[in-house]
Amino acid sequence: MAPHRKNRTGRRSPVVSAMLLLVGLLATGGSYALFTASASAETTAHVDNLIDEGQKLFQANCASCHGLAAQGTDAGPNLHGVGAAAVDFQVATGRMPMAASGPQAEEKPPQFTEEQVAALAAYVASLAPGPGIPDESLLTGNGDVTNGAELFRINCAMCHNVAGAGGALTEGKFAPDLKGVEPAHIYEAMVTGPQNMPVFNDLNLTPEDKADIISYLMFIDDKSNSPGIIDLGGLGPVSEGLFVWIFALGSIVGITVWLTAKSN
Amino acid sequence: MADKGSAGHDVATREAPTPGTGTAVMASDRVENPGFPPHRPRVSDIDPVKERQNERRVAWLFWASIVGSVFAIVAYIVFPIVPGDMESVRYNTLFLGLGIALGMLGIGFGAVHWSKALMDGHDIPESRHSTRGSEETRDKAIEAFHLGNKESGFTRRKLIRNSLIGALVVTPLPAVVLFRDLAPAGDPVARLKHTLWDEGVRLTRDPDGRPIKASDVTLGSVFHVIPDGLAEMHEGKLEEKAKAAVLLMRLDPKDLQVSEGREDWNYHGIVAYSKICTHVGCPVALYEQQTHHLLCPCHQSQFDITREAEVIFGPAKRPLPQLPITVDAEGYLVARSDFHEPVGPSFWERSL
């Protein structure tokens, strides 16, 4: 009976087909992953390769505005001396490449992988000396929060708001919200002064001062530090006053109506 | 004072005013007082089940009040304030407040619900009292005045009366002198016109007072600056800071349009401007390093740093005063002089 049935169909069972398909997919996907992994391992192993890789990426994605040798054109500035910090800030936050011309480059999902950003940064840093990517030890948030808060109020709060909520500037420009921004990007923005933000170099705010400011921002980001449970955005008297205006006055009005209404 | 009685007497004899027959318009379509709407019994007046329900509700509200008050006491003991621990303050105040709120609101809501649902529900008109006293009361008051005057001799004993008036006039004078002394000592104009800046005073960082070398100020940098010595001041520090605060920026010298007489006020493109807005004195510190515009956050005045802080938008009327700067022998930035005009908003005695 069994051999007869086999001859009759002349086909593999559907289960075997599915198994074969799975093996084929795993083989191609696995080998591709293996190949790309070994390729990126090679690039990180050799800085020269990283710079070459970055140059290729730069020429393919950035050169139309910044020029083939990053010398700058009418459409984009010269990048000699901006350093790895500027590239990491602009590209890893998605500000570069710009989606469209506007008052300022806005944050969007990054267009490159971390390895590609590192390659671009290595390339631009190789053109001329400039600020580098900050050391991890400055980004831990273990600095002096009190000092950081004072420095933030003096140097940053007028544009970014005392709670780091951001604010408007002139002609469509704005200082962005600092909540949830990577500490490295905050540090890089201070060092490089992206777009209309002024530069706060290490002689103005020392690396420790910058670490303190980052600590302050991480402290106010942490919701558990709000003693009132709901921090209402931490914006101070405006949002808190509005909350009281609506809910406290609203309930007083409601109680007054109830007091004078006749019972059923 | 003596004629007060006769004035009262005049009023007392006057009749209540009656409408004249002149050109006054009499409203012919005056709205008639519709009186009370017909009495509608409440559910608790009709239905004994509802009545008992409302009775229980009132009692429950009073019970809730008792629970809240007891909870407040328990919370105060269970969540004590530990010195130095903000978290403990939070729970202590939160639960204490909730308990006391429930304790008081329970009584309040219970009492109101009691009166609305169960107490007698008929409307009662209650007329206002007439404000005018009876003739008898008024005569009595006038008599009391006359008697008082006669017994004290207030109008007769002019020496006593006049010396009392004199004493009353002089009593508030110490207060006038005291309050006048709260104003700044010395000439306010001179104090508003001069700041801590002077020839050779170093520019230092806010808040720690470290001096600034010209080489520290890289292109596109902005420094928030106070005069040397201000950080160590104890008396009047904020008053001096409010006048002397300065914003320091470095621009490409090619971008600066320098007017005659100010050629040596900047140092290789490093410029210092008063941070106090000439409109109403807010700190102007929103500097855009590409456009070189300074924005005041309060009323959106904009100043163009390339054109000596000229006003390009907003309610400010004058450019920000520029602080003339140079470097000393050690390379630190120093002021050449004080500001050449008063900083901040206008005041009466300002000459420009």
Interface residues (C-beta under 8 A of the other chain):
Chain A: E150 L151 I154 N155 M158 C159 G167 L169 T170 K173 A175 G193 Q195 N196 M197 P198 V199 F200 N201 L203 N204 P227 G228 I229 W258 L259 K262 S263 N264
Chain B: R42 V43 S44 M86 E87 V89 R90 L94 V112 K116 A117 G121 R205 D206 P207 K213 S215 D216 V217 T218 L219 G220 S221 V222 F223 H224 M249 P283 A285 L286 Y287 E288 Q289 Q290 T291 H293 L295 P297 Q302 F313
